[in-house]
Amino acid sequence: MADAETNTLLSTDDVRHIATLARIGMTDAEVEKFRDELSDIIGHFQALAAIETDDVEPTMNGADVTNVMAADESIACLTTEETLANAPTREDNYLRVRAVLE
């Protein structure tokens, strides 16, 4: 889609301004390269904008997707003793860890 009309969507000053806003330093060759590439991207968006979508119903997903999650079921918890059985160190009913902040 790199025709003359598409490549004239942005000027070199536009690209320099965009680069300044993004705080990106560019050489003259890079400005010209990105002028063409950004103009092509804008051209693609213009082509999409030209498509008539008034009668198209909005969708979130084109595929027929159903929930595959398992049901949320309550199960018995471990006791404190079972939980701390393999703890390297413990203090009363708590797992003892090394101090993070001193």
N, CA, C and O atoms as CSV, one atom per row, in Angstrom:
chain,resi,resn,atom,element,x,y,z
A,1,MET,N,N,0.826,-1.188,0.000
A,1,MET,CA,C,0.000,0.000,0.000
A,1,MET,C,C,0.867,1.247,0.000
A,1,MET,O,O,0.483,2.274,0.558
A,2,ALA,N,N,2.003,1.162,-0.607
A,2,ALA,CA,C,2.940,2.282,-0.592
A,2,ALA,C,C,2.825,3.087,-1.889
A,2,ALA,O,O,3.782,3.156,-2.661
A,3,ASP,N,N,1.679,3.686,-2.128
A,3,ASP,CA,C,1.515,4.522,-3.299
A,3,ASP,C,C,1.800,5.973,-2.927
A,3,ASP,O,O,1.965,6.289,-1.748
A,4,ALA,N,N,1.859,6.851,-3.916
A,4,ALA,CA,C,2.216,8.250,-3.684
A,4,ALA,C,C,1.221,8.942,-2.768
A,4,ALA,O,O,1.617,9.758,-1.936
A,5,GLU,N,N,-0.081,8.628,-2.907
A,5,GLU,CA,C,-1.094,9.280,-2.079
A,5,GLU,C,C,-0.922,8.904,-0.605
A,5,GLU,O,O,-1.041,9.754,0.278
A,6,THR,N,N,-0.640,7.622,-0.348
A,6,THR,CA,C,-0.473,7.163,1.020
A,6,THR,C,C,0.771,7.774,1.654
A,6,THR,O,O,0.747,8.148,2.827
A,7,ASN,N,N,1.847,7.878,0.898
A,7,ASN,CA,C,3.097,8.371,1.445
A,7,ASN,C,C,3.077,9.861,1.746
A,7,ASN,O,O,4.010,10.358,2.376
A,8,THR,N,N,2.071,10.582,1.329
A,8,THR,CA,C,2.037,12.022,1.593
A,8,THR,C,C,1.135,12.370,2.767
A,8,THR,O,O,0.823,13.543,2.970
A,9,LEU,N,N,0.713,11.387,3.538
A,9,LEU,CA,C,-0.159,11.664,4.672
A,9,LEU,C,C,0.559,12.451,5.766
A,9,LEU,O,O,-0.050,13.308,6.406
A,10,LEU,N,N,1.825,12.177,5.986
A,10,LEU,CA,C,2.607,12.875,7.001
A,10,LEU,C,C,3.776,13.611,6.353
A,10,LEU,O,O,4.405,13.111,5.421
A,11,SER,N,N,4.044,14.783,6.855
A,11,SER,CA,C,5.223,15.517,6.385
A,11,SER,C,C,6.406,15.164,7.278
A,11,SER,O,O,6.238,14.558,8.336
A,12,THR,N,N,7.597,15.547,6.844
A,12,THR,CA,C,8.771,15.308,7.679
A,12,THR,C,C,8.668,16.100,8.980
A,12,THR,O,O,9.143,15.646,10.021
A,13,ASP,N,N,8.050,17.282,8.929
A,13,ASP,CA,C,7.850,18.065,10.152
A,13,ASP,C,C,6.926,17.338,11.125
A,13,ASP,O,O,7.135,17.385,12.337
A,14,ASP,N,N,5.896,16.660,10.588
A,14,ASP,CA,C,4.998,15.871,11.446
A,14,ASP,C,C,5.784,14.779,12.164
A,14,ASP,O,O,5.616,14.575,13.367
A,15,VAL,N,N,6.642,14.077,11.424
A,15,VAL,CA,C,7.427,12.984,12.012
A,15,VAL,C,C,8.400,13.534,13.050
A,15,VAL,O,O,8.566,12.944,14.118
A,16,ARG,N,N,9.037,14.648,12.749
A,16,ARG,CA,C,9.950,15.266,13.725
A,16,ARG,C,C,9.185,15.659,14.994
A,16,ARG,O,O,9.692,15.492,16.103
A,17,HIS,N,N,7.969,16.178,14.831
A,17,HIS,CA,C,7.158,16.559,15.983
A,17,HIS,C,C,6.787,15.328,16.823
A,17,HIS,O,O,6.859,15.364,18.051
A,18,ILE,N,N,6.394,14.254,16.156
A,18,ILE,CA,C,6.071,13.004,16.854
A,18,ILE,C,C,7.298,12.485,17.585
A,18,ILE,O,O,7.197,12.042,18.729
A,19,ALA,N,N,8.460,12.535,16.934
A,19,ALA,CA,C,9.702,12.076,17.556
A,19,ALA,C,C,10.042,12.938,18.776
A,19,ALA,O,O,10.511,12.423,19.791
A,20,THR,N,N,9.805,14.237,18.674
A,20,THR,CA,C,10.062,15.125,19.810
A,20,THR,C,C,9.139,14.781,20.970
A,20,THR,O,O,9.578,14.725,22.119
A,21,LEU,N,N,7.863,14.552,20.675
A,21,LEU,CA,C,6.913,14.185,21.734
A,21,LEU,C,C,7.306,12.874,22.406
A,21,LEU,O,O,7.140,12.711,23.614
A,22,ALA,N,N,7.828,11.943,21.610
A,22,ALA,CA,C,8.243,10.640,22.149
A,22,ALA,C,C,9.671,10.677,22.683
A,22,ALA,O,O,10.178,9.675,23.187
A,23,ARG,N,N,10.321,11.843,22.570
A,23,ARG,CA,C,11.699,12.038,23.026
A,23,ARG,C,C,12.658,11.061,22.348
A,23,ARG,O,O,13.497,10.428,22.989
A,24,ILE,N,N,12.502,10.962,21.027
A,24,ILE,CA,C,13.341,10.075,20.228
A,24,ILE,C,C,14.152,10.942,19.264
A,24,ILE,O,O,13.588,11.735,18.510
A,25,GLY,N,N,15.455,10.790,19.293
A,25,GLY,CA,C,16.306,11.484,18.335
A,25,GLY,C,C,16.335,10.713,17.024
A,25,GLY,O,O,16.446,9.487,17.023
A,26,MET,N,N,16.235,11.436,15.896
A,26,MET,CA,C,16.207,10.767,14.587
A,26,MET,C,C,17.107,11.498,13.605
A,26,MET,O,O,17.209,12.725,13.616
A,27,THR,N,N,17.757,10.710,12.754
A,27,THR,CA,C,18.523,11.284,11.653
A,27,THR,C,C,17.543,11.626,10.535
A,27,THR,O,O,16.381,11.222,10.574
A,28,ASP,N,N,18.020,12.377,9.531
A,28,ASP,CA,C,17.168,12.719,8.388
A,28,ASP,C,C,16.693,11.462,7.658
A,28,ASP,O,O,15.551,11.400,7.201
A,29,ALA,N,N,17.578,10.453,7.548
A,29,ALA,CA,C,17.206,9.205,6.869
A,29,ALA,C,C,16.114,8.473,7.654
A,29,ALA,O,O,15.191,7.913,7.063
A,30,GLU,N,N,16.222,8.479,8.979
A,30,GLU,CA,C,15.209,7.821,9.802
A,30,GLU,C,C,13.877,8.556,9.721
A,30,GLU,O,O,12.820,7.925,9.698
A,31,VAL,N,N,13.921,9.889,9.679
A,31,VAL,CA,C,12.691,10.671,9.549
A,31,VAL,C,C,11.978,10.291,8.257
A,31,VAL,O,O,10.763,10.096,8.250
A,32,GLU,N,N,12.718,10.187,7.181
A,32,GLU,CA,C,12.116,9.843,5.883
A,32,GLU,C,C,11.556,8.418,5.903
A,32,GLU,O,O,10.462,8.164,5.400
A,33,LYS,N,N,12.322,7.493,6.491
A,33,LYS,CA,C,11.871,6.100,6.569
A,33,LYS,C,C,10.568,6.012,7.375
A,33,LYS,O,O,9.606,5.378,6.943
A,34,PHE,N,N,10.549,6.652,8.542
A,34,PHE,CA,C,9.372,6.572,9.392
A,34,PHE,C,C,8.211,7.390,8.847
A,34,PHE,O,O,7.056,7.085,9.145
A,35,ARG,N,N,8.489,8.422,8.055
A,35,ARG,CA,C,7.410,9.169,7.411
A,35,ARG,C,C,6.637,8.233,6.498
A,35,ARG,O,O,5.406,8.223,6.504
A,36,ASP,N,N,7.363,7.449,5.715
A,36,ASP,CA,C,6.719,6.483,4.815
A,36,ASP,C,C,5.971,5.404,5.607
A,36,ASP,O,O,4.826,5.079,5.292
A,37,GLU,N,N,6.625,4.851,6.637
A,37,GLU,CA,C,6.004,3.765,7.394
A,37,GLU,C,C,4.771,4.241,8.166
A,37,GLU,O,O,3.740,3.570,8.165
A,38,LEU,N,N,4.877,5.392,8.821
A,38,LEU,CA,C,3.728,5.914,9.563
A,38,LEU,C,C,2.595,6.312,8.630
A,38,LEU,O,O,1.423,6.137,8.964
A,39,SER,N,N,2.934,6.842,7.474
A,39,SER,CA,C,1.905,7.189,6.489
A,39,SER,C,C,1.174,5.935,6.006
A,39,SER,O,O,-0.044,5.946,5.828
A,40,ASP,N,N,1.938,4.849,5.794
A,40,ASP,CA,C,1.305,3.579,5.404
A,40,ASP,C,C,0.344,3.094,6.484
A,40,ASP,O,O,-0.757,2.639,6.176
A,41,ILE,N,N,0.758,3.191,7.758
A,41,ILE,CA,C,-0.097,2.753,8.861
A,41,ILE,C,C,-1.380,3.584,8.898
A,41,ILE,O,O,-2.474,3.039,9.044
A,42,ILE,N,N,-1.241,4.897,8.766
A,42,ILE,CA,C,-2.421,5.768,8.754
A,42,ILE,C,C,-3.312,5.426,7.569
A,42,ILE,O,O,-4.538,5.451,7.682
A,43,GLY,N,N,-2.703,5.106,6.437
A,43,GLY,CA,C,-3.470,4.700,5.254
A,43,GLY,C,C,-4.291,3.446,5.512
A,43,GLY,O,O,-5.428,3.339,5.054
A,44,HIS,N,N,-3.716,2.497,6.246
A,44,HIS,CA,C,-4.455,1.275,6.591
A,44,HIS,C,C,-5.655,1.600,7.478
A,44,HIS,O,O,-6.740,1.051,7.289
A,45,PHE,N,N,-5.454,2.501,8.451
A,45,PHE,CA,C,-6.563,2.889,9.315
A,45,PHE,C,C,-7.644,3.632,8.531
A,45,PHE,O,O,-8.832,3.471,8.809
A,46,GLN,N,N,-7.244,4.434,7.566
A,46,GLN,CA,C,-8.231,5.128,6.734
A,46,GLN,C,C,-9.031,4.130,5.910
A,46,GLN,O,O,-10.234,4.306,5.715
A,47,ALA,N,N,-8.370,3.083,5.425
A,47,ALA,CA,C,-9.081,2.045,4.667
A,47,ALA,C,C,-10.084,1.332,5.576
A,47,ALA,O,O,-11.202,1.039,5.154
A,48,LEU,N,N,-9.691,1.053,6.814
A,48,LEU,CA,C,-10.617,0.414,7.750
A,48,LEU,C,C,-11.778,1.336,8.099
A,48,LEU,O,O,-12.915,0.881,8.226
A,49,ALA,N,N,-11.502,2.618,8.253
A,49,ALA,CA,C,-12.546,3.580,8.592
A,49,ALA,C,C,-13.565,3.728,7.467
A,49,ALA,O,O,-14.712,4.098,7.717
A,50,ALA,N,N,-13.161,3.445,6.239
A,50,ALA,CA,C,-14.053,3.586,5.095
A,50,ALA,C,C,-15.037,2.420,4.972
A,50,ALA,O,O,-15.990,2.498,4.197
A,51,ILE,N,N,-14.819,1.354,5.721
A,51,ILE,CA,C,-15.698,0.183,5.647
A,51,ILE,C,C,-17.016,0.490,6.355
A,51,ILE,O,O,-17.029,1.005,7.473
A,52,GLU,N,N,-18.121,0.166,5.686
A,52,GLU,CA,C,-19.460,0.404,6.231
A,52,GLU,C,C,-19.763,-0.657,7.287
A,52,GLU,O,O,-19.844,-1.843,6.967
A,53,THR,N,N,-19.929,-0.243,8.531
A,53,THR,CA,C,-20.175,-1.189,9.623
A,53,THR,C,C,-21.446,-0.871,10.405
A,53,THR,O,O,-21.649,-1.401,11.497
A,54,ASP,N,N,-22.304,-0.010,9.856
A,54,ASP,CA,C,-23.516,0.379,10.580
A,54,ASP,C,C,-24.432,-0.803,10.887
A,54,ASP,O,O,-25.068,-0.834,11.940
A,55,ASP,N,N,-24.504,-1.774,9.976
A,55,ASP,CA,C,-25.405,-2.912,10.156
A,55,ASP,C,C,-24.705,-4.127,10.759
A,55,ASP,O,O,-25.287,-5.210,10.805
A,56,VAL,N,N,-23.479,-3.966,11.219
A,56,VAL,CA,C,-22.730,-5.078,11.808
A,56,VAL,C,C,-22.880,-5.017,13.320
A,56,VAL,O,O,-22.581,-4.002,13.950
A,57,GLU,N,N,-23.346,-6.113,13.886
A,57,GLU,CA,C,-23.545,-6.161,15.334
A,57,GLU,C,C,-22.190,-6.302,16.034
A,57,GLU,O,O,-21.371,-7.126,15.626
A,58,PRO,N,N,-21.946,-5.518,17.068
A,58,PRO,CA,C,-20.659,-5.611,17.777
A,58,PRO,C,C,-20.477,-6.972,18.430
A,58,PRO,O,O,-21.435,-7.569,18.920
A,59,THR,N,N,-19.247,-7.455,18.432
A,59,THR,CA,C,-18.920,-8.716,19.089
A,59,THR,C,C,-17.646,-8.542,19.889
A,59,THR,O,O,-16.805,-7.703,19.564
A,60,MET,N,N,-17.508,-9.337,20.933
A,60,MET,CA,C,-16.263,-9.326,21.707
A,60,MET,C,C,-15.318,-10.391,21.176
A,60,MET,O,O,-14.101,-10.266,21.315
A,61,ASN,N,N,-15.860,-11.429,20.573
A,61,ASN,CA,C,-15.042,-12.525,20.102
A,61,ASN,C,C,-15.746,-13.160,18.911
A,61,ASN,O,O,-16.946,-13.430,18.964
A,62,GLY,N,N,-15.005,-13.396,17.847
A,62,GLY,CA,C,-15.583,-13.984,16.647
A,62,GLY,C,C,-15.895,-15.462,16.787
A,62,GLY,O,O,-16.695,-15.999,16.021
A,63,ALA,N,N,-15.279,-16.128,17.752
A,63,ALA,CA,C,-15.511,-17.560,17.957
A,63,ALA,C,C,-16.582,-17.754,19.024
A,63,ALA,O,O,-16.779,-16.910,19.899
A,64,ASP,N,N,-17.261,-18.880,18.926
A,64,ASP,CA,C,-18.279,-19.211,19.922
A,64,ASP,C,C,-17.570,-19.825,21.130
A,64,ASP,O,O,-17.293,-21.024,21.151
A,65,VAL,N,N,-17.280,-19.002,22.125
A,65,VAL,CA,C,-16.509,-19.430,23.284
A,65,VAL,C,C,-17.433,-19.566,24.487
A,65,VAL,O,O,-18.289,-18.716,24.730
A,66,THR,N,N,-17.244,-20.645,25.230
A,66,THR,CA,C,-18.009,-20.831,26.457
A,66,THR,C,C,-17.033,-20.907,27.628
A,66,THR,O,O,-15.845,-21.165,27.436
A,67,ASN,N,N,-17.531,-20.687,28.820
A,67,ASN,CA,C,-16.706,-20.724,30.008
A,67,ASN,C,C,-16.254,-22.155,30.272
A,67,ASN,O,O,-17.080,-23.065,30.344
A,68,VAL,N,N,-14.962,-22.357,30.415
A,68,VAL,CA,C,-14.424,-23.694,30.662
A,68,VAL,C,C,-13.876,-23.825,32.074
A,68,VAL,O,O,-13.179,-24.790,32.385
A,69,MET,N,N,-14.184,-22.867,32.921
A,69,MET,CA,C,-13.705,-22.909,34.294
A,69,MET,C,C,-14.513,-23.932,35.098
A,69,MET,O,O,-15.704,-24.134,34.859
A,70,ALA,N,N,-13.839,-24.565,36.049
A,70,ALA,CA,C,-14.520,-25.510,36.934
A,70,ALA,C,C,-15.376,-24.738,37.929
A,70,ALA,O,O,-15.107,-23.574,38.226
A,71,ALA,N,N,-16.382,-25.382,38.425
A,71,ALA,CA,C,-17.242,-24.755,39.421
A,71,ALA,C,C,-16.430,-24.468,40.682
A,71,ALA,O,O,-15.556,-25.249,41.057
A,72,ASP,N,N,-16.720,-23.364,41.320
A,72,ASP,CA,C,-16.027,-22.972,42.539
A,72,ASP,C,C,-16.653,-23.726,43.705
A,72,ASP,O,O,-17.750,-23.397,44.156
A,73,GLU,N,N,-15.940,-24.744,44.188
A,73,GLU,CA,C,-16.468,-25.580,45.256
A,73,GLU,C,C,-15.597,-25.453,46.495
A,73,GLU,O,O,-14.371,-25.402,46.397
A,74,SER,N,N,-16.225,-25.403,47.645
A,74,SER,CA,C,-15.528,-25.309,48.916
A,74,SER,C,C,-14.995,-26.686,49.304
A,74,SER,O,O,-15.699,-27.689,49.190
A,75,ILE,N,N,-13.732,-26.724,49.769
A,75,ILE,CA,C,-13.148,-27.983,50.251
A,75,ILE,C,C,-12.572,-27.730,51.641
A,75,ILE,O,O,-12.386,-26.582,52.045
A,76,ALA,N,N,-12.295,-28.789,52.355
A,76,ALA,CA,C,-11.767,-28.665,53.714
A,76,ALA,C,C,-10.349,-28.097,53.672
A,76,ALA,O,O,-9.568,-28.419,52.778
A,77,CYS,N,N,-10.031,-27.257,54.640
A,77,CYS,CA,C,-8.700,-26.644,54.750
A,77,CYS,C,C,-7.770,-27.548,55.544
A,77,CYS,O,O,-8.216,-28.433,56.275
A,78,LEU,N,N,-6.481,-27.315,55.391
A,78,LEU,CA,C,-5.501,-28.009,56.221
A,78,LEU,C,C,-5.563,-27.425,57.623
A,78,LEU,O,O,-5.870,-26.247,57.808
A,79,THR,N,N,-5.273,-28.246,58.585
A,79,THR,CA,C,-5.193,-27.735,59.955
A,79,THR,C,C,-3.883,-26.975,60.113
A,79,THR,O,O,-3.006,-27.048,59.252
A,80,THR,N,N,-3.757,-26.248,61.211
A,80,THR,CA,C,-2.526,-25.505,61.467
A,80,THR,C,C,-1.340,-26.460,61.555
A,80,THR,O,O,-0.273,-26.178,61.009
A,81,GLU,N,N,-1.518,-27.566,62.224
A,81,GLU,CA,C,-0.440,-28.549,62.361
A,81,GLU,C,C,-0.040,-29.136,61.011
A,81,GLU,O,O,1.150,-29.308,60.746
A,82,GLU,N,N,-1.010,-29.445,60.155
A,82,GLU,CA,C,-0.705,-29.983,58.819
A,82,GLU,C,C,0.029,-28.939,57.977
A,82,GLU,O,O,0.953,-29.260,57.230
A,83,THR,N,N,-0.397,-27.698,58.113
A,83,THR,CA,C,0.218,-26.627,57.339
A,83,THR,C,C,1.666,-26.407,57.752
A,83,THR,O,O,2.528,-26.205,56.896
A,84,LEU,N,N,1.942,-26.443,59.035
A,84,LEU,CA,C,3.282,-26.152,59.540
A,84,LEU,C,C,4.155,-27.394,59.714
A,84,LEU,O,O,5.278,-27.287,60.206
A,85,ALA,N,N,3.667,-28.554,59.326
A,85,ALA,CA,C,4.392,-29.806,59.541
A,85,ALA,C,C,5.775,-29.795,58.900
A,85,ALA,O,O,6.717,-30.308,59.504
A,86,ASN,N,N,5.935,-29.248,57.736
A,86,ASN,CA,C,7.225,-29.246,57.040
A,86,ASN,C,C,7.923,-27.894,57.095
A,86,ASN,O,O,8.892,-27.674,56.369
A,87,ALA,N,N,7.453,-26.996,57.932
A,87,ALA,CA,C,8.075,-25.673,58.032
A,87,ALA,C,C,9.465,-25.821,58.640
A,87,ALA,O,O,9.621,-26.528,59.635
A,88,PRO,N,N,10.480,-25.170,58.068
A,88,PRO,CA,C,11.833,-25.300,58.629
A,88,PRO,C,C,11.932,-24.714,60.036
A,88,PRO,O,O,12.610,-25.281,60.893
A,89,THR,N,N,11.263,-23.584,60.284
A,89,THR,CA,C,11.216,-23.007,61.629
A,89,THR,C,C,9.826,-22.443,61.863
A,89,THR,O,O,9.183,-21.942,60.941
A,90,ARG,N,N,9.376,-22.529,63.090
A,90,ARG,CA,C,8.076,-21.990,63.428
A,90,ARG,C,C,8.108,-21.413,64.829
A,90,ARG,O,O,8.942,-21.778,65.657
A,91,GLU,N,N,7.196,-20.519,65.067
A,91,GLU,CA,C,7.060,-19.913,66.386
A,91,GLU,C,C,5.582,-19.938,66.735
A,91,GLU,O,O,4.772,-19.267,66.096
A,92,ASP,N,N,5.245,-20.695,67.728
A,92,ASP,CA,C,3.858,-20.946,68.096
A,92,ASP,C,C,3.116,-21.501,66.879
A,92,ASP,O,O,3.516,-22.532,66.337
A,93,ASN,N,N,2.055,-20.844,66.446
A,93,ASN,CA,C,1.293,-21.329,65.289
A,93,ASN,C,C,1.611,-20.542,64.020
A,93,ASN,O,O,0.755,-20.401,63.147
A,94,TYR,N,N,2.839,-20.029,63.915
A,94,TYR,CA,C,3.233,-19.207,62.762
A,94,TYR,C,C,4.497,-19.745,62.132
A,94,TYR,O,O,5.331,-20.356,62.801
A,95,LEU,N,N,4.629,-19.517,60.859
A,95,LEU,CA,C,5.845,-19.832,60.137
A,95,LEU,C,C,6.841,-18.726,60.429
A,95,LEU,O,O,6.523,-17.552,60.241
A,96,ARG,N,N,8.039,-19.070,60.883
A,96,ARG,CA,C,9.047,-18.063,61.223
A,96,ARG,C,C,9.953,-17.872,60.004
A,96,ARG,O,O,10.493,-18.833,59.456
A,97,VAL,N,N,10.107,-16.603,59.591
A,97,VAL,CA,C,10.982,-16.277,58.463
A,97,VAL,C,C,12.006,-15.241,58.913
A,97,VAL,O,O,11.854,-14.599,59.953
A,98,ARG,N,N,13.037,-15.098,58.113
A,98,ARG,CA,C,14.087,-14.133,58.365
A,98,ARG,C,C,13.508,-12.735,58.210
A,98,ARG,O,O,12.635,-12.520,57.369
A,99,ALA,N,N,13.972,-11.795,58.998
A,99,ALA,CA,C,13.477,-10.423,58.919
A,99,ALA,C,C,13.788,-9.821,57.553
A,99,ALA,O,O,14.897,-9.967,57.039
A,100,VAL,N,N,12.813,-9.152,56.977
A,100,VAL,CA,C,12.995,-8.520,55.674
A,100,VAL,C,C,13.563,-7.118,55.841
A,100,VAL,O,O,14.499,-6.733,55.140
A,101,LEU,N,N,13.005,-6.372,56.753
A,101,LEU,CA,C,13.486,-5.027,57.045
A,101,LEU,C,C,14.128,-5.020,58.429
A,101,LEU,O,O,13.583,-5.574,59.384
A,102,GLU,N,N,15.253,-4.408,58.517
A,102,GLU,CA,C,15.925,-4.362,59.820
A,102,GLU,C,C,15.970,-2.958,60.335
A,102,GLU,O,O,16.497,-2.715,61.421
